Amino acid sequence: MFARNLSLWVALSASLGCAVPAAEQEKAPPARQPAAKWYHTPIDLSLVEQKKTIRLDAERAAKVFARSGSRIAADWDKLLPDRPVAAERVDHLPAEEGVTRHVKKPQELESHILGFDAKRVHVVLARHVGGHLRHRYHSVEADLMVERSERVDQLLDLKNFTAPYTRTVRGIVHGDRREKVHETLGPPDATRHTQAVGLLWDYYFGDDVTIEYLYDVSTITPGVPEYIRKRTPDPRVQYREPAASP
């Protein structure tokens, strides 16, 4: 209450042109810093047997991912501060006919990044357990919110992983609406569609970039595939008609 009243008094004094004593200015609470931007990084697989998130400091994380290339230490479960337990909402491997299962030959444990900001990276440790049509099911063994550090970034190769999400082009950034992209960059020279809802790519020849959307802007990657630039016929790709010469 005191801090709130002090802030009001400082603001009122300033508005009336009164000098605020330096000592009182020093007591005023600091301005609240904006939250770091969080980047969602979709993965092309379906997670089952989800776990509650465990917070992992950078020192422990460097031991869990002690092997380069996001490879996981053999005793990773002993390095966690808590034991992984089931999340409040859990999906299971579908039981319908046609779902293949890997039960006789256990698959290697993999790490997958679900999101990040400047200070943290959200990682799941999961194992491939089956598939059906385009679905690849992975069973989660741990869900980790990892503190970032220079060593953690190196082990998870975050410099290269995060670049397509943090890159900008003429003010367009991750999370922008496709309408804003078209207003800023103009209509794309080509667009590729998929059967997945919300997933598509816009190609800009002049800016030499590929923009991937998962409903909104997901990644911005330098370059346009050569077959797109050459306007190779493809039923999945729509090309914009070149502007007529004057």
C-alpha positions, 0 to 999 in steps of 0.5 A: 500500500505504501509503495502504491501511495508513493507512486501516486504521490510521485506521479502527482508531483510531476504532473503539477510541476513540483520537484520530487526529492531525489531520495523519494525518486529512488524509493519509487518502484522500478517500471515493470519490464515487458515479458519475453516473447515466447516462440511456439515451435510445432513438431510433426508428431503426436505426443501421448502419455504426457507428463507434468512439466519439471523446471530444470536449471542450466547446470542440471540440463547440461548434464542431461544433454551432455552429449552433443546433438541433443543426445540424452545422457543414459542416466538422465532420469537420475539427474532430474530434481523430481520424478516425472509423473502423469500430466492432468490431461493425458492422451493414449496411443489409439487402440483402433486397428491399423495403428502400428506399435513398436513393442518388441524393439524399444526406440531411442529416446529423443528430445523435441523442442516445443517452445522457447524465449530468451531465458528458457526452452521447453523440451520433451523427452519422448520415444517413438511408439507407433504410427498410423497414416501421417501420425507418428506417436511418441510417448513422453517420458519427461517434460522439461522447462529448461533454463538457458545458458551458453552451454545449454544453447550449444548442446541443443544447437539453439542458435540454428534452431531458433533462427527461423523463428526469430528472423524478421523481414521488413517488420514481419515477425513470428506470430503475425497474421497472414493478412499483415504479411500480404499487406506489408510484402504484397501478394506472394509469388507462389503458395504451397498448400498441404492437407494439414489445416492451417499449414502452408508456405508463401514464397517471395522471389524478390525478398528471397524468403520462404514464410511458413504458417501454422495459422500465423507466421511460424518461420521465416527462412532465407531463400526460395526452392529452385523448383518453385522459382522455376515455376515447376508445375505442381498441383499443391502450388499456386503461382501468381501471374507475372505482372504484364509488361507496359 
